[in-house]
Amino acid sequence: MRTAPDTMPSTPPRPDAEDALTALIGLVREDLEACNRLILEKMQSPVQLIPQLAAHLIAAGGKRLRPLLTLAAARLCGYRGERHVGLAACVEFIHTATLLHDDVVDESDLRRGQASANAVFGNQASVLVGDFLFARAFQLMVADGSLEVLDILCSAAATIAEGEVLQLVIQNDTSSTEAQYLDVIEGKTAALFAAATRVGAVVADRPRIEAEALDSYGRNLGIAFQLVDDALDYSAEQERLGKTVGDDFREGKITLPVLLAFARGDETERAFWRRVLEEREQGEDDLAHALALMQRHRAFDDTIARARHYGDQALAALQGFPDCAEKQALMDIVEFCIARVR
């Protein structure tokens, strides 16, 4: 079980971090366009509600970060075939299906700044279309024909579900530990990042050490990504995060900023956290008070510092690969993920 490291110095941010996603897209543009075409094709159905809801999701945007990682990892490993395109689409279907289900569980009204699918089409449609997308993902895995790929992606799908259930178990429980929290984000977020990058080495038929290195890169990047997301919930403007500030607070989610503020507070402060998170008794000024407590105890800054630690671990995992444009792009995307907090 992982434990969160203490705050520690990190490598300085690259000045071109904001351009990292654009550079990555540029490197795999043709592959990404093929992936997008496949996604649109596989979202079609004679049941009209399915493509309608899918079109709503596409219109909401999204960076396609996870499939981009699959495409870039395969190219980093020297792959020149086409299997990675189908697997990138598979990764995106798994991710989108989990988003649909998550918004129902969280009763979210917004996704990427727009009305969520469940707010527009209802919970039942969102759950069922999420199931449809999972099925499409499994069809793409089977079409690839590799049992190893099937094992990696199916295992990731199961781990995501476990992470979400564990989050439900510890939700509203201030006695939850940092280790439990890290187990949650390794499951619900990092597992798919790791699978997305690992399959790049598998389709290229590279040695296991390279597959494990890319797994480590993706896993640590995913942890850093989620840590930043959880910090942003208490700091970002709605346009940056795609949801209102404090959604996690209102839902009683136990994230690292909460855990740090709770652990470092006095008994009066802990009583406040128990009231607003466990008993869900929240007044008009409670979010502002929660933010003040996080600032007082450096919970926000230390969460970002820990994200940088995991980002450094992701960078270290790439060191064994030869220098090339794909390697540099994957390194730069680490800073891109962390720099969202600025």
C-alpha positions in Angstrom: 0.0 0.0 0.0 1.4 3.4 -0.9 1.8 6.1 1.7 2.0 9.8 0.8 5.6 11.2 0.9 6.5 14.3 2.9 6.6 17.6 1.0 9.8 17.6 -1.0 11.6 19.8 -3.7 10.9 18.9 -7.3 12.4 19.6 -10.7 11.6 23.2 -11.9 8.7 23.6 -14.3 9.5 23.8 -18.0 8.6 27.2 -19.4 6.7 25.6 -22.3 4.5 23.5 -20.1 1.3 25.1 -21.5 2.3 24.0 -25.0 2.9 20.4 -24.0 -0.5 19.1 -25.0 -0.4 20.9 -28.3 3.0 19.4 -29.0 1.9 15.9 -28.1 -1.2 16.2 -30.3 1.0 17.4 -33.1 3.3 14.4 -32.9 0.5 11.8 -33.2 -2.0 13.9 -35.1 -2.8 11.3 -37.8 -3.2 8.6 -35.3 -5.4 10.8 -33.1 -7.6 11.6 -36.1 -7.9 7.9 -36.9 -8.8 7.3 -33.2 -11.5 10.0 -33.3 -13.0 8.5 -36.4 -13.2 5.1 -34.8 -14.7 6.5 -31.6 -17.4 8.2 -33.7 -18.1 5.0 -35.7 -18.4 2.9 -32.6 -20.7 5.3 -30.8 -23.3 4.8 -33.5 -26.4 2.7 -32.8 -29.9 2.3 -34.2 -31.1 3.2 -30.7 -31.0 7.0 -31.3 -30.6 8.0 -27.7 -27.1 6.4 -27.6 -25.6 8.6 -30.4 -27.5 11.6 -29.1 -26.0 11.2 -25.6 -22.6 10.4 -27.1 -22.8 13.6 -29.2 -23.5 15.6 -26.1 -20.3 14.2 -24.5 -18.2 15.0 -27.5 -19.6 18.5 -27.6 -18.5 19.0 -24.0 -14.9 18.7 -25.1 -12.2 16.8 -23.3 -8.5 16.6 -24.0 -8.3 12.9 -25.0 -5.3 12.7 -22.7 -5.5 9.0 -22.0 -5.7 7.9 -25.7 -3.0 10.4 -26.5 -0.8 8.6 -24.0 -1.5 5.2 -25.7 -0.6 6.6 -29.1 2.6 8.3 -27.9 3.8 5.4 -25.9 3.4 3.1 -28.9 5.4 5.5 -31.0 8.0 5.9 -28.3 8.5 2.1 -28.5 9.0 2.2 -32.3 5.6 0.8 -33.2 4.5 1.6 -36.8 1.3 -0.5 -37.1 -2.3 0.5 -36.5 -3.3 -1.6 -33.4 -2.6 1.3 -31.0 -5.4 3.3 -32.7 -8.1 0.8 -31.7 -6.6 0.5 -28.2 -6.5 4.2 -27.7 -10.2 4.3 -28.6 -10.8 1.5 -26.1 -9.1 3.5 -23.4 -11.3 6.5 -24.2 -14.5 4.4 -24.1 -13.5 3.1 -20.6 -12.8 6.6 -19.4 -16.0 8.1 -20.8 -18.1 5.2 -19.4 -16.7 5.8 -15.9 -17.4 9.6 -16.3 -21.1 8.8 -17.1 -21.4 6.5 -14.1 -19.5 8.9 -11.8 -21.7 11.9 -12.6 -24.8 9.7 -11.6 -23.2 8.6 -8.4 -22.0 12.1 -7.5 -25.3 13.7 -8.7 -23.2 16.1 -10.8 -25.0 18.8 -12.8 -21.8 19.9 -14.7 -19.2 18.2 -16.8 -16.4 20.3 -18.2 -18.4 23.4 -17.7 -21.5 22.2 -19.4 -24.6 20.3 -18.3 -23.7 16.7 -17.5 -25.3 13.9 -19.5 -27.4 12.8 -16.5 -28.7 16.4 -16.0 -29.8 16.4 -19.6 -30.9 12.8 -20.3 -31.5 11.5 -16.8 -29.7 9.0 -14.6 -31.1 5.9 -16.3 -29.9 6.8 -19.8 -26.5 7.8 -18.5 -25.9 4.5 -16.7 -27.1 2.4 -19.6 -25.1 4.4 -22.2 -22.1 4.0 -19.9 -22.7 0.2 -20.1 -22.9 0.4 -23.8 -19.5 2.2 -24.0 -17.9 -0.4 -21.7 -19.2 -3.1 -24.1 -17.7 -1.2 -27.1 -14.4 -1.1 -25.2 -14.5 -4.9 -24.7 -15.3 -5.4 -28.4 -12.2 -3.4 -29.3 -10.1 -5.4 -26.9 -11.3 -8.7 -28.5 -10.8 -7.3 -32.0 -7.1 -6.6 -31.1 -6.6 -10.3 -30.4 -4.0 -10.1 -27.7 -4.7 -11.8 -24.5 -2.1 -9.7 -22.7 -3.8 -6.5 -23.9 -7.1 -7.9 -22.8 -5.8 -8.7 -19.4 -4.2 -5.2 -19.0 -7.3 -3.3 -19.9 -9.9 -5.6 -18.3 -7.8 -5.5 -15.1 -7.8 -1.7 -15.3 -11.6 -1.6 -15.7 -12.1 -3.8 -12.6 -9.6 -1.7 -10.6 -11.4 1.5 -11.6 -14.6 0.1 -10.2 -12.9 -1.0 -7.0 -11.4 2.5 -6.6 -14.8 4.1 -7.0 -16.4 1.7 -4.5 -13.6 2.3 -2.0 -14.2 6.0 -2.4 -17.8 5.4 -1.6 -16.8 3.5 1.5 -14.6 6.2 2.9 -16.7 9.1 1.8 -17.9 11.3 4.7 -15.4 9.5 7.1 -12.9 11.8 8.6 -11.1 8.9 10.2 -10.0 7.7 6.7 -6.2 7.5 6.2 -3.9 9.0 3.6 -3.1 5.4 2.5 -6.8 4.7 1.9 -7.1 7.9 -0.1 -4.1 7.0 -2.2 -5.6 3.6 -2.8 -8.7 5.3 -4.1 -6.9 7.5 -6.6 -4.6 4.7 -7.7 -7.8 2.8 -8.5 -10.1 5.3 -10.0 -7.6 7.3 -11.9 -4.0 6.0 -12.0 -4.9 2.4 -13.1 -6.3 3.6 -16.5 -3.3 5.9 -17.1 -1.0 3.0 -16.4 -2.9 0.7 -18.7 -3.0 3.3 -21.4 0.8 3.6 -21.5 1.6 0.0 -20.8 -0.3 -1.3 -23.9 1.9 0.9 -26.0 4.9 -1.3 -25.2 2.9 -4.5 -25.6 1.7 -3.7 -29.1 5.3 -2.9 -30.0 6.4 -6.2 -28.6 9.0 -4.6 -26.4 10.7 -6.3 -23.4 8.7 -6.5 -20.1 11.1 -3.9 -18.5 9.9 -1.3 -21.0 6.2 -2.2 -20.4 6.8 -1.9 -16.6 8.6 1.5 -17.1 5.6 2.8 -19.1 3.2 1.4 -16.5 5.2 3.3 -13.8 5.1 6.4 -15.9 1.4 6.3 -16.4 0.6 5.3 -12.8 2.6 8.1 -11.3 1.3 10.6 -13.8 -2.3 9.5 -12.9 -1.7 10.0 -9.2 -0.3 13.4 -9.8 -3.2 14.3 -12.1 -5.8 13.3 -9.5 -3.9 15.1 -6.7 -4.0 18.3 -8.7 -7.7 17.7 -9.5 -8.5 17.4 -5.8 -6.6 20.5 -5.0 -8.3 22.4 -7.8 -11.7 21.6 -6.4 -10.9 24.0 -3.6 -9.1 26.7 -5.6 -10.1 26.8 -9.3 -12.6 29.0 -11.0 -15.5 27.1 -12.6 -14.3 27.6 -16.1 -10.9 25.9 -15.4 -12.2 22.8 -13.7 -15.5 22.4 -15.4 -17.5 22.4 -12.2 -18.2 24.7 -9.3 -15.7 25.2 -6.5 -16.2 23.0 -3.6 -18.2 20.1 -5.2 -16.1 17.6 -3.3 -16.7 19.5 -0.1 -20.5 19.5 -0.6 -20.4 15.7 -1.4 -18.4 15.0 1.6 -15.5 13.5 -0.3 -12.3 12.7 1.6 -9.4 14.0 -0.4 -5.8 14.9 0.5 -6.4 18.6 1.2 -9.1 17.7 3.7 -7.0 15.0 5.3 -4.1 17.4 5.7 -6.2 20.2 7.2 -8.0 17.7 9.5 -4.7 16.1 10.8 -3.1 19.5 11.4 -6.1 21.2 13.0 -7.1 21.4 16.7 -10.1 19.7 18.2 -12.4 22.6 17.3 -11.4 22.5 13.7 -11.8 18.7 13.6 -15.3 19.1 15.0 -16.0 21.4 12.1 -14.8 18.9 9.6 -16.9 16.1 11.2 -20.0 18.3 11.1 -19.7 19.4 7.5 -18.4 16.1 6.0 -19.7 13.3 8.2 -23.0 14.8 9.4 -23.4 16.8 6.1 -24.6 19.9 8.1 -23.3 22.7 5.9 -24.1 26.3 6.3 -23.7 29.2 3.9 -20.2 30.2 5.2 -18.8 26.7 5.8 -17.0 26.4 2.4 -15.2 29.7 3.0 -14.2 28.5 6.5 -13.0 25.2 5.0 -10.9 27.1 2.5 -9.4 29.3 5.2 -8.4 26.2 7.3 -6.7 24.7 4.3 -4.8 27.8 3.7 -3.8 28.1 7.4 -2.4 24.5 7.3 -0.9 24.7 3.8 -3.0 21.8 2.8 -3.4 23.1 -0.8 0.3 23.8 -1.3 1.4 20.5 0.2 -1.0 18.6 -2.0 0.5 20.2 -5.1 4.0 19.4 -3.7 3.1 15.8 -3.5 1.7 15.9 -7.0 5.1 17.1 -8.1 6.8 14.2 -6.3 4.7 11.7 -8.3 5.4 13.7 -11.4 9.1 13.3 -10.7 8.6 9.6 -10.4 6.9 9.6 -13.8 9.8 11.4 -15.3 12.3 9.0 -13.8 10.4 6.0 -15.3 11.1 7.4 -18.8 14.9 7.7 -18.4 15.7 4.3 -19.9 14.1 5.2 -23.2 16.2 6.8 -26.0 15.9 10.6 -26.4 13.3 11.4 -29.1 10.4 13.7 -29.7 7.9 11.3 -28.2 9.9 10.9 -25.0 10.2 14.7 -24.6 6.5 15.1 -25.2 5.6 12.6 -22.6 8.0 14.3 -20.2 6.5 17.7 -20.9 2.9 16.4 -20.4 3.8 15.7 -16.7 4.3 19.4 -16.2 1.2 20.2 -18.2 -0.9 18.1 -15.8 0.6 19.7 -12.7 0.6 23.3 -14.1 -3.2 23.2 -14.3 -3.2 24.6 -10.8 -1.7 27.9 -11.8 
